Structures are given as C-alpha cells and as structure tokens.
Amino acid sequence: MLKNIFNKKQPSSEGFKNALFNKIFNPDEIEFHYSNKINLFKTTEKKETLLHLCAKFAYLESIKWLLNKGLSLEAQTEDKETVLFYAVKSNNLLTVKYLVEQGANVNHKNFYNRTPLQEAILLESRTYKYLLEHTEEVNNKDFYGNSILFHAVSSSNDEVLDTVLKNKNVDINCINKNRDTVLSYAVNNYLKEKNSNSALSYFKIIKKLLDFNIDINNLDKREENILFQAIKEEDTKLINLFLGIENININQQNYYGETVLMEACLKGFRNIEVIKALLNYGADVNIRDKKNATLIEKLIELILHYKNHKEIDLHLLEKSSSENNYFELVKYLLRNTKINLNNFTSKSKPIFFDVITHYNFELFTLLKANGIDLNQKDLNQNSVLSYLIENADTSTTQKQKLYLKTMQSLINLGVNVNAKNDTGATVVHQAILNSSIHTVKLLLDSKPNYRSVDNKGRTFIHNVVWRDCTKTFKLIHSYDNEVINIADKYGILPINYAVFMGRYDLVISMIEEFAHVNNTNKIDPKMKDFFKKFHNNLDELTKHAKTKVDFKNLRILSENMKKEFSIA
C-alpha cells in the first residue's frame, strides 16, 4: 500500500526530516522514510535533539512519535535547556501541557539558572499561567538573582504582573544580587524610561506593588530605601507617592550615613519645596553621617568651598554644584528648624571656627544671629582666637591686615582673651610663640591678665624666652614690669631659662629692665638635674657683655645661678 502512495519516492533521510518537521503530521510518510540508518539521537552543534527542534515549532505529533522511539525529555542543550524550554519558546500551551504530563521537569534550571516558568514570563509566553500552577520553585532566582517577580516587572505587562502578585507563594520582598528590591527595580526602570511612553506603565507598576503591601523600607546595596532614588532624580511624582506612605523611614541612613534630607539639600535652595516636604514629614536635620558630620556642617563646608576656596571632602564635592545656592538654604534651615549650632563638627571643633579662618563674614554674621557661642572651645580647649592664630593665612600684607581686623572684631564682640586651653595657655601665650609682634600687641591692648600662667606656671615672659625675641619681651614688659620676675611651678625665673638656653642678648635686656639676678625660689631638684647639660652656657655668659655694667651684672648672675642650681 505504501508503494502505491509513495510510488514516486524512495525512502531517504531528507524525506524523514520533511515528514518530521511538518505542521501536518503524517505517520505513514514518516514510517516510510524511517530506517535504522537514521540516527534519532544525533544532535546539532548546540546539542539540540530532534525533540528540541520539534518542540521549538510545537510539532506535537512529531514529539509524541519521537518519545515513542525512546528520546528523552530531559536531554539538555549546551545552554542546559530541556525540551520543555523550547516548548515555552514556541508559545504553544498544548505542547507545554503534554510535556509536563509526560513527566518533563518543570523545576529544571538552564545555564542562566532559570526555570521554564521564568523564561515564559520573560518571553511573555502564554504558557506562564500553566507553569505557575505546576512549578514548585516559584521564588527561584536566576544568575542575576532575579525571580519571576523581577521578570514580570521588566515585562511591564499588567496581566503577567497581576497573576504573579496574586500567587501566595511568591516572595514579594525578594532581593537580587545587585541588592535591588522588586520595588527599587521598578523605580529604576521608571526613571530610565522617564521620557518615553513606557514611563506611565512603570509608574502604574510601582503603585501596584505598593498596593500589595511590599516593604517600602527594604534597602538596596547602598543601604538606601526607594525614597533616595526619587530624591536624587528630583522626581516629584515619586516623592509625593512615597511620602504618602505612612510607615516609610524618612530618616533612613545609607552606607555613608546620609539621609534623604541631606541628598535633597545638596541640590541647594532651588530644591526648597522638596526640602520643606521632607521636614514636614519629620526629616531630622541633626542626624550625623558615618564621618560624624551633620547637614549644617556639610552645607557650611560647601559655602566655604565655593565662596572661599576651602578644600573639602571629595565625596561631598562630587554631589554638589557651584550653581546651587547653599547660603539661602542655610538661612532657611536656621530659621525654620531646631539646629544646635553649638554642637561640635565632625572635626571636634565649633562650627564657626573655619568660617572665621576663611573670612566669610556674611556666613559668620548669620551664625552669630542664630546663637553661636563665641567663647565655645574645641576639644583641646582652644578658643576661636587660638584657632585663628594657628590656622589663618597671613602670607600677604593684605591677608595680614584682614587677619588682624578679624581678631580685633572678635575681641570687640566679647571673645575672652583670658580663656585657657588644655595646657593652661591663653591666646597671648600662643601668639608669642606662633605669631607676629602685631598680633601680640593687639592682644595686649585688649587688656588681658598680664600675669596669666599656664599649667606649668609659666608666664608670657617664659614664652618669650622660648621664642628668643627681645622686641616682644620689651613690648610685654611695657604693659607690666613685674611679670618678668615671676617664677614657674619649678621655681625657675625666665632669666634662668634664658641663660641656660644661651639667649644672651635677651638676658642682657632683662637685666636692663630689672630682672632679678638672684633666685630666692625653691628650685625643683629634677630641674637642677635636667640643666646639667647646659652648665657650659653659664661659663660663656660674661663673654657676651657689651659694657662694664653688663659684665658686672652677668658675673653676679652667673655666680648666683651656680649656687642656686648646685653647679660646682
């Protein structure tokens, strides 16, 4: 009978292929061409079997014929895909159903660690609903950590997403390898397509996810919730949407310890409406980041950078712009929030210290009007005057004048010139060692305690000896002629130190101003021992006399000191 039907044909492998890969399956024709010479188990370069190829085009009857010949449903291609994966790609539900009924493994993972269900959703294959009902591992994550929920979001297909979300076994709060939540993933897609027709679809997806009570406070790899993304992109639709959710953590801190309020403020005063909204919803202006910096400190740093060329943290600089008005923003925050300006900065100093050293008087005036304590000290108990002396740029005549004018203004405003640091030194002590005589004179004119001593009992004159400055000595002596003869806590007079240190011109000047050539104080034995290595300077003393009177006085001083310091 076959001969009558196919009397014009001869059995061939080509005829077999044509019969196998035919929409209209003819069992007689395929049997006519099939012989033992045809290898049913031969695969393509991609390791696809005949079953894979038939499944790809949904040739269901051909699939049945091959299964009867012993071909395996679980044979894998080089991408580790079984026949079921190819059936999914064919978008033919009958073929998928048949394969599953025949025992195809619905939980098998391909090279990308995806199940047939995941591929179905990615391809928007009509087979996804059936597979969703029959797949056990509905929360399986692919190579990128994405589950079917991520795939459903990326498809932007309402029906697919609704079906997945309604499945009670699906984990709505899953996180992928990039630490994206499904919600942040949807937000990212929306922001990428913001200017395209797809934006509205993604916005609807975001709202739908929120309706399913997804955890809005899940964090991404930067430890940020989704409000950060909306703030950074200045998307008011998203901002209003997220702020309307009652339990959102508006004070969440990211990897750097920054909050959404900090992010919003980096945009400057032009972003004031968003900033107001955040403040109204309870954003905390006093939170400190991982470097212990507050929002107000960061804004002041930016003002000083763009107005006064202060070097600042690179991370902060990269997120800012010279076009943003940070001064008006600081003014608004100080007037409308409760910021304690007397808290230390991240550098353990008062917030206005660097404002002073960079001569930003507009900002200083604003801070002063809002309650800074001008006599506040840093961690080492240094006042703003001390800090100015240590850090001011006085490299030019103009800068020197500005520095002195600033110091005078601070004194006029009531900064205490007698305040002491942790070593007990006043600003005058420091000025003698670190500044010009102009600074010393300005401070002396402010009428400090001329006999102030540090923790070791040392006066201004003691510091003059360390500096070896006769001109400064005469200046100080002109304000108080008795401080010259005050001994420190070790019983040693300034003139004694000057002799041992070889400050001979200074010694002569001191004697001329009636410094004592004898020491009646009890000298600490440890100091006597310490000065043994300087005894030779006593022998040299008279050699520096310029007059007979000098010689006589220096000889008396030398003889007295040998007795007082037990020098043989």
N, C-alpha and C positions, 0 to 999 in steps of 0.2 A: 504493500500500500504506500509506504514511504517513497518507494521508487516511482510510483505514479505521481505523487505530489511534487517530489523534488527531482523529477527525471531529467531536468536540465542542469542540475547541480551535482557537485562532488563534495563529500564531507571535507571540511577544512577548518583550521584554527581561526581564519578570518571570518568564516561563516558563523563559527561558535560565538565569537565576540559580538558580531552583529545581532545575533539572536539574544545574547545575554544582556546587552546594553540597548534594549529596545523597550519603548514605553508599552508596547503591546506584546506581552509575553506569550510565546508560542512554544509549549512544551515539546511538541513533535519536532519542530525545527531545531531546537537546542539539542534534543536527543540524537537527531540525525547527524549533527556536526560533532557531537561529543565523542571522544575516544580516549583510550588510555594514554595516547600520545600527548594529550593536552594536560598540562600541569596546572591544576586548580589552585595550588598553593604558592605559585610564583608571585612575587611582589614587585612593586615599582621601586625606583631609586629612593623614594621616600618611605619605603617599606609598607606601602598600601597593598592590602589584599584585594581580591575580586569583590569581597563583601564590602570593603570600604568604598570601592568605586561605585558599586550598585547603590549603597546607602546614600552616597553623595547626591544621586539623582532620584532617590526614592523609588527605585525599581523593586518594589516589594516582592513580586512573584519571583524575580531572579534571586532575591535574598533568600527566600524560602527554599528554592532549588539548591542553592549553594550550601545552606545549612544541612539539608538532607544528604549532601555529599561529604559532610564532616568538617566543614570550615568552622573556625572558632570565632565566637562573638568577641572574645577578649584579646584577639590579636592586636598588637599595637604598632602604630607608625613610628617614625623617628621622633615625632613630637609627643609620643606616648599616648596617642589618641586611639580609642577603640572605635568599633563600628558605630556605636551609639552617638559619638561626637559628630560623625559625618552625617548621620540621620538628622541631627539637630540642625546642621547647616543647610540641609535640604528643605527645612521649614515644613516638613510633612509629618503631621501628627500621627497618622495611621502607621507610618513606618516606625516612629519612635515607640508607640504603644506596643506594636508587635515585638520589637526587640526587647523591650522591658519584660513583656510577658514570657519571652523565651529565655529570660534569665540574665539579660545584659546588666552589668553592674552600674547602677546609677550614681554610685559614690566614688567611682574611679576618677583619679586626677591626671590631667595631662602634664605636659612639660612645664606649663605655667602654674601648675598646682590648682587648676580649675576643674570643677565638676562639669558634667554636661549641662546642669542647671545654670551654672554661671555663664557658660558660653551661650546658652539660649537667651539669657537676659541681655547679654552684651550685644547679641545679634538681633535682638527683639524678635526672636523666633516665636511663632505661635505655640510652640511646644512647651513654653516655660511653665504654664499653669499646671499641666500634667506632671511635669518633672518636679515642680514644687511640692506636689502632693505625695510623690513617691521617693523623694530624696531625704535621707536621714540627716546628713551633714549640711543643713541649710546655712550654717554660720561658718562654713569653711572659708578660709582666706587664701587668696592666690599668692603668687610670688611677691606681689607688691603689698600684701596684707589687706587687699580689698575683698570684701564679702559681696553677696548678691545685692545688699542694700546700696553699696557704693556703685555697683554696676547699674542698678535701677535709677539712681540719681543721675549718673552720667548719660543715661539714655534720654533723660528729660521727657519720658513718656508717662503721662498721668496714670494710665491703666496699669502699666507694669509696676509703677511705684506703689499704687494703692493695693495691688494684690500682694506685694511683698510685705508692706507695712501691716496688713491685716493678718498675716501669718503669726500666730502667737509664739512660735518657736524662734522667730528672727530676733537677734540681738540688736536693738535699735541704737545702743550706745557703744558699738564696737569701734575700735581704733585701728588704723592701718599702720604699715611700717614707717610711714612718714609722720606718725603721731597725729594724723588728721582724724577728727571725728567725722561722722557722716554729715553732720551739720556744717562743720567748717569746710568740708569738701564741697558741699553745695554752695556755700558762700563764696568760696574761691572760684567756682565755675561761674557764678553770677557776676562776680567782679571782672573776670576775664572777658565775659561777653556783654559787659555793661552797655556798650554802644552798638550792640547788634540786636536782631529780632529775638534772639534766644534769651535775652535778659529777663523778660517777663515770665517765661516758663520757669526759669531757675528761681525767680523770686517767689513764685507760687509753690515751688517745691520746698523752699525754706519755710514758708508759712505752714505747709502741710506737715513737715517734720515737727514743727513746734506744737501743732495740734495733737500730735501723738505723744506728747509729754517727754520728748527727748531731753536729756540732761544738758541744759544750756551752759552749765559750768564745767563741762568736760574740757580738759586742757590739751593743747597741741604740743609739739616738741619744744616750743619756746615758752611753755607753761602759760599760754595765753588762752582766754576764752574767746568766743566769737565776737564779742564787743570790740576787742582790739582791732580785728580786721576792718570792721565798719568805721572805727575812728581813724585809723591810718589812711583809709581810702576816702575819708570825708563823705561817706555815702549817707545822706540824711534819711533816706527811706529805711535803710537797715538800722541806723542808730535809733530812730523812733520806734521801730519794730521791737528791737531788743530791750530798749529801756522800758517798754511797756510790759515786760515780763517781770512779775513780782519778785521772783527769787534769784534774779541774776546778781552775781557778785560784782558789784561795781568797783570794788577796791581790790580785785584780784591783782596780784603782783606776778610779773613774768620772770623769766630766767635772770634778768638783770635787776629785779626788784621794782620795776617800773609799773605804773598803773595806767589805766586809760586816760585819766586826767592829765598825767604827765605827757602822754602822747598827744593829746588834744592841745595842750599848752605850747608844745613845740611848733605849732602852726602859727603862733602869735595871736595878736588881738583880732585879726580878721576872722578867727575861729571862735569868737566870743559867744555866739549863740549856742554852739555845741558845748562849750565850757560851762555856760550858765545851766544848761540842761543837766549836765553831769553833776554839778554842785547841788541842784535842786533834788536830784535823786540820791544824794548822800555821799558823793565822792569826797574823800578825805584829803585835804590839802597838806596835811602834816606827815604823811607816810614817808618813810625813808627807804631808799633803794638798797641794793646789796653793798654799795660803797658808802652807805650811811648818809647819802645826800638827800635833801628834801627838794620839793618842787621849787620853792622860792630861791633856794641856793642855786639850782640849775639855771633858773631864769636870770638871776643876777650875774652868773658866770657868762651867759650868752650876751648880756648887755655890755659887760666889761670887755668881752672879746671883740664884738663888732664896733663898739664905740672907742675902746681904749687899747685894743690890740693885746689883751691878756691871752696867754696861752691856756687852752682848756682841754678837757678830756676829748679825745678823738671821736669816741662813740657818740658823745653829746653833739659835737660839731657836725658830724655827718648827718644827723637827723634834724638840723636846724637850717635857717636861711637868713642872710643879711637883710632880706626884704621884709621879714616878719617884725612887727612892732612889739617887742617884748617889754618895753618900758610902760606903755599904756596898760598892758596886761598885768604887770606887777602892781601898778597903781589900782587897778580894779580889784585884784585879789586882796590887797591890803585893806581896802575899804569895805569889802563885802564878805570876807571870811575871817575866821579866827586863826591868824598865823602868829605864833610866838616868835618874834624877831630876836629874842634874847637866848634862844637855844643855840648851841654850838653848831657849826657846819661840820661836814664830814672830815675836815682837817683839824678839828678840835679848836676852833677859834671863833670869835664873834663874827656875825655875818657881814658887818660893815668894815672890817679891817682891810680887806682887799679893795673895797670901794674907795677908801681913803688913799691907799698907796698907789691907786691908778687915777687919782684925782678926778673922779666922776662926782662932781659936787651936786649935780641935779639929782642923781640917784641917792646920794647921801642925805640931801635935804628931805627927800621923800621918806627915807627910812627913819630919819630923826622925827619927822612929823607923826610917824606911826609907832613911836615908843621904844626905839632902841636905847639901851643903857650905855651912855658914852663912857662910863667908867667900868664897863664889863671887861674882864681879863680873859686871856686864853688859858689853855691847860697848864702852861708854865707860869701863870700869873702875870704875864706881860700885858700892859695896857696898850691902848691904841697908839700912844706916843712912842712907846718902846718898839712896837711893831713898825711904825713909820720910820724910826731911826734905822732899824735893821734891814728894811726892805725897800725903802724909797730909792728911786732913780735920781741921782743928783749929778749925773755925768756932764751936764752943760750948765752954763750960768743961768739960763732961763729955767731949767728944771730945779736948780738950787734955790732960786727965788720962790718958785711955786711950792717947793717943799717947806721952806721956812714960813711962807704965808699960811700954808695948811696947818703947820704946827701951832702957829700963833692963834689961828682961828679955833683950833681945838681947845687950847688953853682958855681962850675967851669964852668958849661955850661951857667951861666948867670941868674939863678933864683934870683929874687930880695929879699934879706933878710930884706929889709925895708918895704915890702908890708904889708898893714894892712887889717885885717878882718873887719866885720861889727861892732865890738866893738872897733875898732881902735887899737887893739893889733897887734904887729908884731910877727914873729915867735920866737923871743927871749923871749918876754912876755910869750908865750905859753910854750916854752921849760923850763923856770924857774919853772912853775907850774906842768908840766907833764913829764919831762924827767930827765935823769941823768945829773950830772955835766959835763960829757964828751960831751954831746950834746950842752950844754950851751957854753962850751969852744970853740968847733968847730965853733959855730955861732959867738962868739965874735971875733975869729981870722979872720973871714971874713970881719971885719971892718964895722959893721952896724952903724947906727946912735945911739950912746950910750945914747943919751938923748931923744930918741923917747918916746912919751907919748900916752896913749890910749884915748878913748873918754872922760874919766873922769880925764884926765890929769895925769895919774899915770905912773911912770917910771918903769924901770926894778927893782929898789930897792924896790918900793912899792910891787911888786910881790914877791920879796924875803921875805918880812915880812909875806905875806900870807902863804908862804911855810915854814917859820921859819928855814932857812938854813944859818947858819953863814959862812959855807965854800963857798957857792955860792955868798954870799954877798962880801966876801973878793976877790973872783975871779973877779966879776964885777967891784969892786972898783979899782982893779989894772989896769983896762983898762981906767977908767975915774973917777977921785977922786972928781968931782964936782956934779955928778948926785945925790949923797947922800943927798944933801940939796935942791933939787927941790920939791916944794910943789905941790899937785894936785889941781884940779879946786875948791876944797872946802877949800883951804888954809892950808891943813894939810901935815906936813912933814912925811916921812917914819918912823922916830924915834918916832913920836907921836903915830902912829898906833901900833908900836911895844910895847910901854908902855901899852896902853890900852888893848892890846891883851895878855899881860903877857909874851912877848918874851924877858925875862930879859937878857939872855946871848947875844942875838942879840943886845940889847940896849947897853950893855957894849962894844961890838965890834964896834958898830957905833961911840960911843963916842971916842974910841981909834983912830978911823980914822977921827976924827974932825967933827963929825956930830954936827949941831947946837943944843945947849941945850936951846935955846930960839927961839920962832917962831914969826917973825915980819909980817907975812902974815895975811890978814883979814880972819878970820875963819867963815865959814857958820854957822849961828845960829842953823840951823836944825841939823847939825853935833854935835854941843855942846849938844843939847838935846839928841841926839842918844847915846852919850858916857856916859850919866849919870849912866847907869847901870854898867859901867866899872870903876867908880871912885875908888873903893877899890884897884884896881891894882896900883894906884899911891901911896897909903899908904904902899904897900908891896915893893915898888921899892928899897929903901935903904937897905932892909934886904938881898938883893942879891949881895951886894958889896963884892968883894974879897980882896980889898986893901983900904987903906985910901983915895987914889986918887979916886977910884971908888965911895966910899961913898960920898965924897965931890961933885963929878960931878952928881951923881944920885940925891943928895939932891937939888942941884941947878935946875936940870931938873924938878924935882917934883914940886918945888915951882913955877917955871915959868909956868908950864903947868896948875897949879891950877888957876893962874891968867888968862892965855890965854883962858882957857876953862870955866872960870867963876865958878870955884869949890869953894864952901865956906869952 
